[in-house]
Amino acid sequence: MIKQLKVISLLFVVLTFSACKLQKNAKRKDLKVNKTTYLFEQMDKNEFEFENLSLKAAVQLYQNDKKTPFKANIRLRKDSLIWVSITPALGIEVARVMITTDSVKVLNRIDRNYFIGDYEYINKRFNIDLEFSTIQSILVGNAIAFEHDEKVNLSIDKEKFYLGNMKKRKVKKANEKPGRIEKQKEEVVSLWIDQSSFKVRNFIFSDLLANRFLTGQYEKFEQVEDQFLPSDLTFDFQSEKPAKVDLQYSKVSLEGPLKFSFNISSKYEQVFY
């Protein structure tokens, strides 16, 4: 039961670029005018937009020195709902998950039980605060939002732009040696942006006060109609219970409407955490 729920939760929580050329490279001189405003504008123009999104995923979960492969069908309705059906190699559904802006539901077909709760379920399991908008952005490769009143640092890091609410060198130091940095912020968002496509290539979402990190990497993007969606994604959870998740998307569709069924049998038992 616990193992299955860990697999399910990791898919959401987690639940990047080589395919095509989108624009000309942004030059350093472009950043002299408007600076972060210019970069945010370009990122907004190249965000992956959708109303309904359906895709299949091959997932590899690495945890406790074990590798667990499974498949998932993922459906999203923008800004409102994420639905996931999980199947092992045999193709028989073992679990179903649905999250909205304020709830988390897990249906466990193996143990014939279900869970209904709020985001505290996810936050407790992975020791990091995640909102619906953050999970949605992570799954489609869009930028994690900064707070409106935050000071955002901009710099060049090799072939990428760096954006973060903490300076780049401090973030790298915290990630490598989390116990040896002054804990100035609770939540730190760091993004590395491709200079050609203005898409997120890497990110770090961390809680420095508790030495917890979620890192993401997008290695490949595929064209979906006139947009670009990451197809190879890697997420690494660094906390008391570290885990790594690799996803490969396939059969992507923007057609709708989609079905988000979540029927619970009267024979299933409700569980609480």
C-alpha positions in Angstrom: 0.0 0.0 0.0 2.6 2.5 1.1 4.8 1.6 -1.9 2.0 2.1 -4.3 1.1 5.5 -2.9 4.7 6.6 -3.1 4.7 5.8 -6.8 1.4 7.6 -7.4 2.4 10.7 -5.5 5.8 11.0 -7.3 4.0 11.0 -10.6 2.1 14.1 -9.8 4.6 16.0 -7.9 6.8 15.6 -10.9 4.4 15.0 -12.6 14.8 20.7 -21.8 15.6 21.0 -25.4 16.9 19.6 -28.7 14.2 19.1 -31.2 13.8 22.3 -33.2 15.0 25.8 -33.6 12.4 28.3 -32.4 14.0 31.7 -32.5 17.4 33.4 -33.0 19.6 33.3 -29.9 19.1 36.1 -27.5 22.2 38.2 -27.2 23.6 39.7 -24.1 23.0 43.1 -25.5 19.3 42.4 -25.6 19.3 42.1 -21.8 20.7 45.5 -21.3 17.3 47.0 -22.1 14.4 45.9 -19.8 16.6 43.1 -18.5 14.4 40.6 -16.6 11.2 42.1 -18.2 12.5 41.2 -21.6 13.3 37.7 -20.6 10.0 37.1 -18.9 8.2 38.4 -22.0 10.1 35.9 -24.2 9.4 33.0 -21.8 5.7 33.9 -21.7 5.6 33.8 -25.6 7.0 30.3 -25.6 5.1 28.7 -22.8 3.2 25.6 -23.6 -0.5 26.6 -23.9 -3.4 24.2 -23.6 -7.0 23.9 -22.5 -7.0 20.1 -22.5 -3.9 17.9 -22.7 -3.7 14.1 -22.9 -0.5 12.1 -23.0 1.0 8.7 -22.2 4.2 8.3 -20.2 6.8 5.6 -19.5 8.0 6.2 -16.0 11.0 4.9 -14.1 11.1 5.4 -10.3 14.4 5.1 -8.4 14.0 4.8 -4.7 15.8 2.8 -1.9 18.2 1.4 -4.5 15.3 -0.1 -6.5 14.0 0.7 -10.0 10.3 0.5 -10.5 9.0 0.9 -14.1 5.3 1.6 -14.9 3.2 3.4 -17.4 0.8 6.2 -16.9 -2.0 8.0 -18.8 -2.1 11.7 -17.8 -4.8 14.2 -18.6 -4.9 17.8 -17.7 -7.6 20.5 -17.8 -5.7 23.8 -17.6 -5.7 25.4 -14.1 -8.2 23.1 -12.7 -7.5 19.3 -12.8 -4.8 16.7 -13.2 -5.9 13.0 -13.7 -3.5 10.0 -13.8 -4.1 6.3 -14.4 -1.2 4.0 -13.4 -0.6 0.6 -14.9 2.3 -1.9 -14.6 3.7 -3.8 -17.5 0.7 -6.1 -17.7 -1.5 -3.2 -18.6 -4.1 -3.6 -15.8 -4.8 -0.4 -13.9 -3.5 -0.5 -10.3 -4.2 3.1 -9.2 -5.9 6.3 -10.2 -5.2 9.8 -9.0 -7.0 13.1 -9.4 -5.9 16.4 -8.0 -7.6 19.8 -8.3 -6.7 23.2 -7.0 -7.6 22.2 -3.4 -7.9 18.4 -3.2 -6.0 15.1 -3.7 -7.7 11.8 -4.4 -6.0 8.4 -4.7 -7.8 5.2 -5.7 -5.8 2.0 -4.8 -7.2 -1.0 -6.7 -4.6 -3.4 -5.3 -5.6 -2.9 -1.7 -9.2 -1.8 -2.6 -9.1 1.5 -0.7 -9.1 5.2 -1.4 -7.8 8.4 0.0 -9.4 11.9 -0.2 -7.6 14.9 1.3 -5.8 18.2 0.6 -2.3 19.2 -0.4 -1.0 18.3 3.1 -0.8 14.7 1.8 1.7 15.6 -0.9 3.6 18.1 1.2 4.1 15.6 4.1 5.2 12.8 1.8 7.9 14.9 0.0 8.6 17.6 2.6 8.1 20.4 0.2 5.2 22.8 -0.4 3.7 22.4 -3.9 0.6 24.2 -5.3 -1.5 23.1 -8.2 0.0 25.7 -10.5 3.5 24.5 -9.7 2.7 20.9 -10.4 1.1 21.8 -13.7 4.0 23.9 -14.8 6.5 21.2 -13.9 4.6 18.6 -15.9 4.5 20.7 -19.1 7.9 22.3 -18.8 6.7 25.9 -18.0 8.4 28.2 -15.6 7.6 28.0 -11.9 6.2 31.4 -10.9 8.0 33.8 -8.6 6.2 35.8 -6.0 5.0 39.2 -7.3 7.0 41.2 -4.8 10.3 39.2 -5.1 13.5 40.5 -6.4 14.6 38.2 -9.2 18.3 37.8 -10.1 19.3 37.5 -13.7 22.7 36.3 -15.0 24.4 34.2 -17.7 25.4 30.7 -16.8 27.3 29.2 -19.7 24.8 28.8 -22.5 21.8 29.5 -20.4 20.1 32.4 -18.7 19.7 32.1 -14.9 16.7 33.5 -13.1 16.2 33.1 -9.4 15.1 34.7 -6.1 18.6 33.9 -4.8 21.9 34.5 -6.5 23.2 31.7 -8.7 26.4 31.0 -6.7 24.4 30.7 -3.4 21.9 28.3 -5.0 24.6 26.0 -6.3 26.4 26.1 -3.0 23.2 25.3 -1.1 22.4 22.4 -3.5 25.9 20.9 -3.1 26.4 21.6 0.6 22.9 22.3 2.0 24.2 22.5 5.6 26.7 25.2 4.9 24.7 28.2 3.8 22.9 30.9 5.6 19.2 30.2 5.6 17.9 33.5 4.3 14.8 32.2 2.4 12.3 29.5 3.0 11.4 28.7 -0.6 13.9 29.3 -3.4 13.1 29.1 -7.1 15.9 28.9 -9.6 15.5 28.5 -13.4 18.0 28.0 -16.2 16.5 29.2 -19.5 17.6 28.1 -23.0 18.9 31.1 -24.9 17.4 30.0 -28.2 14.0 28.8 -27.3 13.4 30.6 -23.9 12.2 27.3 -22.5 13.2 26.0 -19.1 16.0 23.5 -19.2 16.7 23.1 -15.5 15.1 24.2 -12.3 15.6 23.9 -8.5 12.6 24.4 -6.2 13.9 24.2 -2.6 13.2 24.8 1.0 16.6 25.8 2.5 15.3 26.0 6.0 14.7 22.2 5.9 17.4 21.2 3.4 14.8 19.9 0.9 15.3 20.2 -2.9 13.3 19.3 -6.0 15.4 19.5 -9.1 14.2 19.1 -12.7 15.8 18.6 -16.1 14.3 18.7 -19.6 16.5 17.1 -22.2 14.3 17.0 -25.3 11.3 18.8 -26.6 8.9 17.6 -29.3 6.7 19.8 -31.5 3.0 19.5 -30.7 1.1 21.4 -33.4 2.9 24.8 -33.3 4.3 24.5 -29.7 7.0 22.5 -28.0 6.5 20.1 -25.1 9.3 18.3 -23.2 9.4 14.6 -23.9 12.2 13.5 -21.7 12.0 14.7 -18.1 14.0 13.9 -15.0 13.1 14.9 -11.4 15.2 14.4 -8.3 13.8 14.7 -4.8 16.5 15.4 -2.2 15.1 15.0 1.3 15.0 12.4 4.1 13.6 10.0 1.6 15.3 10.7 -1.7 13.9 9.6 -5.0 14.4 10.1 -8.7 11.8 9.9 -11.5 12.4 9.7 -15.2 9.5 10.3 -17.6 9.2 9.9 -21.3 6.0 11.3 -22.9 4.3 9.9 -26.0 1.0 10.1 -27.9 0.4 13.7 -27.0 -3.0 15.3 -27.8 -4.6 18.7 -27.3 -8.0 17.6 -28.3 -10.9 17.8 -25.9 -13.1 17.5 -24.0 -11.5 14.8 -21.8 -13.0 12.3 -19.4 -11.8 12.5 -15.8 -13.7 9.6 -14.2 -13.1 8.8 -10.6 -15.7 6.3 -9.4 -15.2 4.7 -6.0 -16.8 1.3 -5.3 -18.9 1.0 -2.1 -16.7 -2.0 -1.3 -13.5 0.1 -1.0 -12.4 1.3 2.4 -11.4 4.9 3.0 -7.9 5.4 4.5 -6.5 8.5 6.3 -2.9 9.8 6.6 
